[in-house]
């Protein structure tokens, strides 16, 4: 049996050593990205980052795939997301200047639960009219709002139910054409207030990392939005350490 030559053994050992370098190098990139996320996306209870790329490509600032998961991410308007998932493909970074060059594609999924939505939609006085005990429920394909409208000091219960639809690239609205109202008649002012509070809660146009919603779904206790994110503003800002 012919013994392996010394050059062959050296190449084999080198290959084994290099194959073990991928995770340490990618973990360094993951750490740098994770440190930048509170500024880019907003503060969160936790962020996890996973870089899937060959180690030599990572060293060149070329990341094939970056997966980001965020828990309890706070929007600038005060709304807290239960969960945010971002998948970035074809990320390129200038390793000298640490500036983002390119992101080929970004997909996102975000989830908002009833608890966080209810904390955002609080009781308020509207031009002399008071709403109180406002509570929102997320049912299958339906948003249900219950509360009381105070008339002459007496709380009159009401109930509004309807579906959500995509109003624009980054805005969701309550479909007033299909609303079902139970209780006393509503003035336009009260109805518009409740409608606006929901729409403001999930207005994604405020983010520094703009998102374009392709699908909205309401399941038991959760509101889910999926779509594509537009990284161009981050690239145009040309900020150091934007994602590196």
FENJO-V985750 format. One record per helix or strand. SS is the DSSP state (~ for helix, > for strand). FROM is the first residue (numbers start at 1). LEN is the number of residues. Records with the same first field share a line. If there is no record, write none. Layout:
SS->FROM-LEN, FROM-LEN
This chain:
~->6-14, 21-20, 55-5, 114-7, 176-3, 188-14, 204-3, 232-6
>->44-9, 62-13, 80-15, 99-15, 125-2, 129-11, 142-10, 154-9, 164-5, 171-4, 180-4, 211-9, 222-8, 240-1
